[in-house]
Amino acid sequence: MVKIVVTGAAGRMGRSIINVVRETNETELVGAVERPGYADIGKDAGEVAGSGKLGVKLTDNFEKAIKKADCVIDFTFPEATMHHLDIALKSDVAMVIGTTGFSHHQRERLKEVGGQMQIVAAPNMSVGVNLLLKIVSDMARVLGRDYDVEIIEAHHRLKKDAIQTIRAGDIVGDHTIIFGGLGERMEVTHRAQSRETFARGAVRAAQWVVKQPKGLYDMQDVLGLK
């Protein structure tokens, strides 16, 4: 049984992750963390997530929440993630990180800490997207320089990261890679219909990483695509 703590537990991704943990065999929610001052602190995390009582209260005390945990799943924002990372390192707890928008310094810190604990860090936890990346890599190798490559990415308007692409409405996530040659064009597209696809990938990563040696991994490692 993999015991999981979810940070940002009352947010859209946090609620999705809690629901997936509840539905997944061999995983158990043992902690749910939100920022200090959040209105629902003290309420049952399952009820906040809309899945019914789980017997785990929403807390703002991350250090206390991870005492029984095997792994933390963190989809928050860079400063919060780095704070959680330092505490998880001291507590010898693995992390799955889906946070985006890290600075160069923060990415270097992730690499440094990766030698001391088990981490899966990926900007996209979707199994489908990561399989697409593998397929596209093979396509690019075969097609070579005779084909131009363009990437079109679309997300909801509130997504926080450094990439300036399409931001519109409540789009969960669309990715299209176009290979254009003389006389032909190939397009590969992945469309996420709900945040559940990222949540399922994150929970899968948590189940995988707790069995691995200490190191910094990504979803290509989790899926055996390297």
C-alpha positions as YAML, in Angstrom:
chain: A
units: angstrom
residues:
- id: 1
  name: MET
  ca: [0.00, 0.00, 0.00]
- id: 2
  name: VAL
  ca: [1.48, 3.33, -1.08]
- id: 3
  name: LYS
  ca: [0.56, 6.07, 1.39]
- id: 4
  name: ILE
  ca: [0.12, 9.41, -0.36]
- id: 5
  name: VAL
  ca: [-0.07, 13.06, 0.73]
- id: 6
  name: VAL
  ca: [-1.56, 15.56, -1.72]
- id: 7
  name: THR
  ca: [-0.58, 19.24, -1.59]
- id: 8
  name: GLY
  ca: [-2.81, 21.92, -3.07]
- id: 9
  name: ALA
  ca: [-5.49, 19.44, -2.10]
- id: 10
  name: ALA
  ca: [-8.48, 21.75, -2.52]
- id: 11
  name: GLY
  ca: [-7.44, 22.97, -5.98]
- id: 12
  name: ARG
  ca: [-8.66, 21.51, -9.24]
- id: 13
  name: MET
  ca: [-5.72, 19.13, -9.65]
- id: 14
  name: GLY
  ca: [-5.61, 18.32, -5.94]
- id: 15
  name: ARG
  ca: [-9.25, 17.27, -5.92]
- id: 16
  name: SER
  ca: [-8.75, 15.11, -9.01]
- id: 17
  name: ILE
  ca: [-5.71, 13.42, -7.46]
- id: 18
  name: ILE
  ca: [-7.59, 12.68, -4.23]
- id: 19
  name: ASN
  ca: [-10.41, 11.06, -6.21]
- id: 20
  name: VAL
  ca: [-7.96, 8.92, -8.20]
- id: 21
  name: VAL
  ca: [-6.08, 7.85, -5.05]
- id: 22
  name: ARG
  ca: [-9.38, 6.79, -3.55]
- id: 23
  name: GLU
  ca: [-10.25, 4.69, -6.61]
- id: 24
  name: THR
  ca: [-6.81, 3.12, -7.09]
- id: 25
  name: ASN
  ca: [-5.93, -0.24, -5.54]
- id: 26
  name: GLU
  ca: [-2.86, -0.26, -3.33]
- id: 27
  name: THR
  ca: [-2.91, 3.50, -2.67]
- id: 28
  name: GLU
  ca: [-4.16, 5.34, 0.40]
- id: 29
  name: LEU
  ca: [-4.59, 9.05, 1.12]
- id: 30
  name: VAL
  ca: [-2.94, 9.82, 4.45]
- id: 31
  name: GLY
  ca: [-2.65, 13.60, 4.17]
- id: 32
  name: ALA
  ca: [-4.13, 16.58, 2.35]
- id: 33
  name: VAL
  ca: [-2.44, 19.97, 2.59]
- id: 34
  name: GLU
  ca: [-3.53, 23.50, 1.74]
- id: 35
  name: ARG
  ca: [-2.03, 26.93, 2.33]
- id: 36
  name: PRO
  ca: [-2.36, 28.55, 5.77]
- id: 37
  name: GLY
  ca: [-5.59, 30.49, 6.15]
- id: 38
  name: TYR
  ca: [-7.51, 28.45, 3.58]
- id: 39
  name: ALA
  ca: [-11.19, 28.48, 4.45]
- id: 40
  name: ASP
  ca: [-11.73, 24.69, 4.46]
- id: 41
  name: ILE
  ca: [-8.83, 23.79, 6.77]
- id: 42
  name: GLY
  ca: [-10.10, 21.15, 9.22]
- id: 43
  name: LYS
  ca: [-12.76, 19.77, 6.87]
- id: 44
  name: ASP
  ca: [-12.65, 16.22, 5.53]
- id: 45
  name: ALA
  ca: [-10.47, 16.19, 2.40]
- id: 46
  name: GLY
  ca: [-12.73, 13.71, 0.64]
- id: 47
  name: GLU
  ca: [-15.75, 15.94, 1.13]
- id: 48
  name: VAL
  ca: [-13.80, 18.96, -0.14]
- id: 49
  name: ALA
  ca: [-12.85, 16.90, -3.21]
- id: 50
  name: GLY
  ca: [-16.48, 15.89, -3.74]
- id: 51
  name: SER
  ca: [-15.93, 12.17, -3.21]
- id: 52
  name: GLY
  ca: [-17.36, 11.69, 0.29]
- id: 53
  name: LYS
  ca: [-15.69, 11.26, 3.66]
- id: 54
  name: LEU
  ca: [-12.19, 9.81, 3.73]
- id: 55
  name: GLY
  ca: [-11.31, 10.40, 7.36]
- id: 56
  name: VAL
  ca: [-8.41, 12.68, 6.41]
- id: 57
  name: LYS
  ca: [-8.69, 16.32, 7.41]
- id: 58
  name: LEU
  ca: [-7.41, 19.16, 5.28]
- id: 59
  name: THR
  ca: [-4.42, 20.70, 7.07]
- id: 60
  name: ASP
  ca: [-1.92, 23.52, 6.63]
- id: 61
  name: ASN
  ca: [0.83, 21.59, 8.45]
- id: 62
  name: PHE
  ca: [2.82, 19.85, 5.73]
- id: 63
  name: GLU
  ca: [5.54, 18.57, 8.05]
- id: 64
  name: LYS
  ca: [3.00, 16.82, 10.24]
- id: 65
  name: ALA
  ca: [0.97, 15.52, 7.29]
- id: 66
  name: ILE
  ca: [3.86, 13.58, 5.76]
- id: 67
  name: LYS
  ca: [4.85, 11.66, 8.89]
- id: 68
  name: LYS
  ca: [2.99, 8.55, 7.68]
- id: 69
  name: ALA
  ca: [3.56, 9.11, 3.97]
- id: 70
  name: ASP
  ca: [5.54, 7.18, 1.38]
- id: 71
  name: CYS
  ca: [5.11, 9.83, -1.32]
- id: 72
  name: VAL
  ca: [3.91, 13.41, -1.79]
- id: 73
  name: ILE
  ca: [2.11, 14.47, -4.98]
- id: 74
  name: ASP
  ca: [2.66, 18.19, -5.53]
- id: 75
  name: PHE
  ca: [0.90, 20.29, -8.17]
- id: 76
  name: THR
  ca: [1.22, 23.73, -6.56]
- id: 77
  name: PHE
  ca: [3.53, 26.58, -7.53]
- id: 78
  name: PRO
  ca: [7.34, 26.77, -7.58]
- id: 79
  name: GLU
  ca: [7.98, 28.45, -4.23]
- id: 80
  name: ALA
  ca: [5.62, 26.11, -2.38]
- id: 81
  name: THR
  ca: [7.02, 23.04, -4.13]
- id: 82
  name: MET
  ca: [10.59, 23.94, -3.19]
- id: 83
  name: HIS
  ca: [9.53, 24.42, 0.43]
- id: 84
  name: HIS
  ca: [7.82, 21.01, 0.41]
- id: 85
  name: LEU
  ca: [10.88, 19.47, -1.26]
- id: 86
  name: ASP
  ca: [13.20, 20.52, 1.56]
- id: 87
  name: ILE
  ca: [10.88, 19.05, 4.20]
- id: 88
  name: ALA
  ca: [10.32, 15.82, 2.24]
- id: 89
  name: LEU
  ca: [14.10, 15.42, 1.89]
- id: 90
  name: LYS
  ca: [14.58, 15.64, 5.66]
- id: 91
  name: SER
  ca: [11.72, 13.17, 6.20]
- id: 92
  name: ASP
  ca: [12.94, 10.68, 3.55]
- id: 93
  name: VAL
  ca: [9.63, 10.84, 1.66]
- id: 94
  name: ALA
  ca: [9.44, 10.51, -2.15]
- id: 95
  name: MET
  ca: [7.85, 13.22, -4.31]
- id: 96
  name: VAL
  ca: [5.92, 13.38, -7.57]
- id: 97
  name: ILE
  ca: [6.08, 16.95, -8.88]
- id: 98
  name: GLY
  ca: [3.78, 18.29, -11.59]
- id: 99
  name: THR
  ca: [4.42, 21.95, -10.83]
- id: 100
  name: THR
  ca: [5.55, 24.10, -13.78]
- id: 101
  name: GLY
  ca: [7.29, 27.47, -14.11]
- id: 102
  name: PHE
  ca: [10.47, 26.72, -12.16]
- id: 103
  name: SER
  ca: [13.35, 29.18, -12.40]
- id: 104
  name: HIS
  ca: [16.81, 28.04, -13.49]
- id: 105
  name: HIS
  ca: [17.95, 28.08, -9.86]
- id: 106
  name: GLN
  ca: [14.97, 25.97, -8.77]
- id: 107
  name: ARG
  ca: [15.57, 23.43, -11.55]
- id: 108
  name: GLU
  ca: [19.19, 23.14, -10.44]
- id: 109
  name: ARG
  ca: [18.03, 22.56, -6.88]
- id: 110
  name: LEU
  ca: [15.76, 19.75, -8.10]
- id: 111
  name: LYS
  ca: [18.74, 18.11, -9.80]
- id: 112
  name: GLU
  ca: [20.84, 18.48, -6.67]
- id: 113
  name: VAL
  ca: [18.20, 16.99, -4.38]
- id: 114
  name: GLY
  ca: [17.49, 14.24, -6.88]
- id: 115
  name: GLY
  ca: [20.63, 12.46, -5.78]
- id: 116
  name: GLN
  ca: [19.37, 12.31, -2.20]
- id: 117
  name: MET
  ca: [15.72, 11.22, -2.54]
- id: 118
  name: GLN
  ca: [13.24, 9.68, -4.99]
- id: 119
  name: ILE
  ca: [11.60, 12.26, -7.26]
- id: 120
  name: VAL
  ca: [9.50, 12.13, -10.40]
- id: 121
  name: ALA
  ca: [9.28, 15.62, -11.91]
- id: 122
  name: ALA
  ca: [7.45, 16.26, -15.17]
- id: 123
  name: PRO
  ca: [5.52, 19.23, -16.57]
- id: 124
  name: ASN
  ca: [2.94, 16.83, -17.98]
- id: 125
  name: MET
  ca: [1.92, 13.63, -16.19]
- id: 126
  name: SER
  ca: [-0.40, 12.35, -18.90]
- id: 127
  name: VAL
  ca: [0.49, 8.84, -20.06]
- id: 128
  name: GLY
  ca: [-0.80, 9.70, -23.54]
- id: 129
  name: VAL
  ca: [1.28, 12.86, -23.88]
- id: 130
  name: ASN
  ca: [4.44, 11.06, -22.81]
- id: 131
  name: LEU
  ca: [3.79, 8.27, -25.28]
- id: 132
  name: LEU
  ca: [3.23, 10.94, -27.94]
- id: 133
  name: LEU
  ca: [6.62, 12.48, -27.12]
- id: 134
  name: LYS
  ca: [8.27, 9.12, -27.67]
- id: 135
  name: ILE
  ca: [6.49, 8.62, -31.00]
- id: 136
  name: VAL
  ca: [7.35, 12.14, -32.14]
- id: 137
  name: SER
  ca: [11.01, 11.60, -31.26]
- id: 138
  name: ASP
  ca: [11.06, 8.53, -33.49]
- id: 139
  name: MET
  ca: [9.28, 10.44, -36.28]
- id: 140
  name: ALA
  ca: [11.77, 13.30, -36.13]
- id: 141
  name: ARG
  ca: [14.68, 10.89, -36.34]
- id: 142
  name: VAL
  ca: [13.28, 9.18, -39.45]
- id: 143
  name: LEU
  ca: [12.07, 12.34, -41.22]
- id: 144
  name: GLY
  ca: [15.27, 14.28, -40.65]
- id: 145
  name: ARG
  ca: [15.94, 17.88, -41.64]
- id: 146
  name: ASP
  ca: [13.77, 17.85, -44.75]
- id: 147
  name: TYR
  ca: [10.70, 18.44, -42.58]
- id: 148
  name: ASP
  ca: [9.83, 21.55, -40.59]
- id: 149
  name: VAL
  ca: [8.43, 21.01, -37.10]
- id: 150
  name: GLU
  ca: [5.86, 23.19, -35.32]
- id: 151
  name: ILE
  ca: [4.25, 22.64, -31.92]
- id: 152
  name: ILE
  ca: [0.85, 24.07, -31.00]
- id: 153
  name: GLU
  ca: [-0.10, 23.91, -27.33]
- id: 154
  name: ALA
  ca: [-3.35, 25.06, -25.74]
- id: 155
  name: HIS
  ca: [-4.34, 25.27, -22.07]
- id: 156
  name: HIS
  ca: [-6.90, 26.97, -19.87]
- id: 157
  name: ARG
  ca: [-6.40, 30.68, -19.32]
- id: 158
  name: LEU
  ca: [-5.27, 30.28, -15.68]
- id: 159
  name: LYS
  ca: [-2.35, 27.91, -16.28]
- id: 160
  name: LYS
  ca: [0.84, 29.30, -14.75]
- id: 161
  name: ASP
  ca: [4.07, 28.64, -16.59]
- id: 162
  name: ALA
  ca: [6.67, 30.36, -18.69]
- id: 163
  name: ILE
  ca: [5.48, 29.13, -22.08]
- id: 164
  name: GLN
  ca: [3.44, 31.54, -24.10]
- id: 165
  name: THR
  ca: [1.05, 29.45, -26.19]
- id: 166
  name: ILE
  ca: [-2.72, 29.41, -26.60]
- id: 167
  name: ARG
  ca: [-4.59, 30.23, -23.37]
- id: 168
  name: ALA
  ca: [-8.34, 30.07, -23.71]
- id: 169
  name: GLY
  ca: [-11.35, 29.28, -21.55]
- id: 170
  name: ASP
  ca: [-11.24, 25.98, -19.70]
- id: 171
  name: ILE
  ca: [-9.15, 23.95, -22.16]
- id: 172
  name: VAL
  ca: [-7.53, 21.18, -20.13]
- id: 173
  name: GLY
  ca: [-4.64, 20.56, -22.51]
- id: 174
  name: ASP
  ca: [-4.19, 20.15, -26.28]
- id: 175
  name: HIS
  ca: [-0.87, 19.34, -27.95]
- id: 176
  name: THR
  ca: [-0.33, 19.11, -31.71]
- id: 177
  name: ILE
  ca: [2.99, 18.44, -33.40]
- id: 178
  name: ILE
  ca: [3.15, 19.21, -37.13]
- id: 179
  name: PHE
  ca: [5.78, 17.83, -39.49]
- id: 180
  name: GLY
  ca: [5.69, 19.74, -42.78]
- id: 181
  name: GLY
  ca: [7.55, 18.57, -45.86]
- id: 182
  name: LEU
  ca: [7.31, 19.27, -49.56]
- id: 183
  name: GLY
  ca: [4.00, 17.82, -50.74]
- id: 184
  name: GLU
  ca: [2.86, 16.38, -47.41]
- id: 185
  name: ARG
  ca: [2.07, 17.23, -43.81]
- id: 186
  name: MET
  ca: [1.74, 14.98, -40.77]
- id: 187
  name: GLU
  ca: [0.03, 15.99, -37.54]
- id: 188
  name: VAL
  ca: [0.02, 14.17, -34.22]
- id: 189
  name: THR
  ca: [-2.47, 15.43, -31.63]
- id: 190
  name: HIS
  ca: [-3.26, 14.65, -28.02]
- id: 191
  name: ARG
  ca: [-6.29, 16.18, -26.29]
- id: 192
  name: ALA
  ca: [-6.88, 15.84, -22.56]
- id: 193
  name: GLN
  ca: [-10.62, 15.78, -21.84]
- id: 194
  name: SER
  ca: [-10.28, 16.18, -18.06]
- id: 195
  name: ARG
  ca: [-7.65, 16.74, -15.37]
- id: 196
  name: GLU
  ca: [-8.16, 13.13, -14.35]
- id: 197
  name: THR
  ca: [-5.70, 12.03, -17.03]
- id: 198
  name: PHE
  ca: [-2.91, 14.00, -15.30]
- id: 199
  name: ALA
  ca: [-4.04, 12.78, -11.88]
- id: 200
  name: ARG
  ca: [-3.92, 9.14, -12.99]
- id: 201
  name: GLY
  ca: [-0.44, 9.63, -14.37]
- id: 202
  name: ALA
  ca: [0.71, 11.23, -11.12]
- id: 203
  name: VAL
  ca: [-0.67, 8.40, -8.99]
- id: 204
  name: ARG
  ca: [0.95, 5.87, -11.32]
- id: 205
  name: ALA
  ca: [4.23, 7.75, -10.89]
- id: 206
  name: ALA
  ca: [3.86, 7.64, -7.09]
- id: 207
  name: GLN
  ca: [3.35, 3.88, -7.15]
- id: 208
  name: TRP
  ca: [6.43, 3.50, -9.34]
- id: 209
  name: VAL
  ca: [8.89, 5.89, -7.70]
- id: 210
  name: VAL
  ca: [8.67, 4.48, -4.17]
- id: 211
  name: LYS
  ca: [10.19, 1.24, -5.51]
- id: 212
  name: GLN
  ca: [13.13, 2.97, -7.21]
- id: 213
  name: PRO
  ca: [16.62, 3.93, -6.02]
- id: 214
  name: LYS
  ca: [17.11, 7.56, -5.06]
- id: 215
  name: GLY
  ca: [17.24, 9.75, -8.15]
- id: 216
  name: LEU
  ca: [15.48, 12.34, -10.29]
- id: 217
  name: TYR
  ca: [13.14, 10.71, -12.80]
- id: 218
  name: ASP
  ca: [10.51, 11.81, -15.32]
- id: 219
  name: MET
  ca: [7.41, 10.22, -16.83]
- id: 220
  name: GLN
  ca: [9.44, 8.63, -19.62]
- id: 221
  name: ASP
  ca: [11.21, 6.65, -16.87]
- id: 222
  name: VAL
  ca: [7.92, 5.75, -15.19]
- id: 223
  name: LEU
  ca: [6.49, 4.40, -18.45]
- id: 224
  name: GLY
  ca: [9.66, 2.57, -19.51]
- id: 225
  name: LEU
  ca: [9.99, 4.65, -22.67]
- id: 226
  name: LYS
  ca: [13.72, 5.37, -22.40]
...
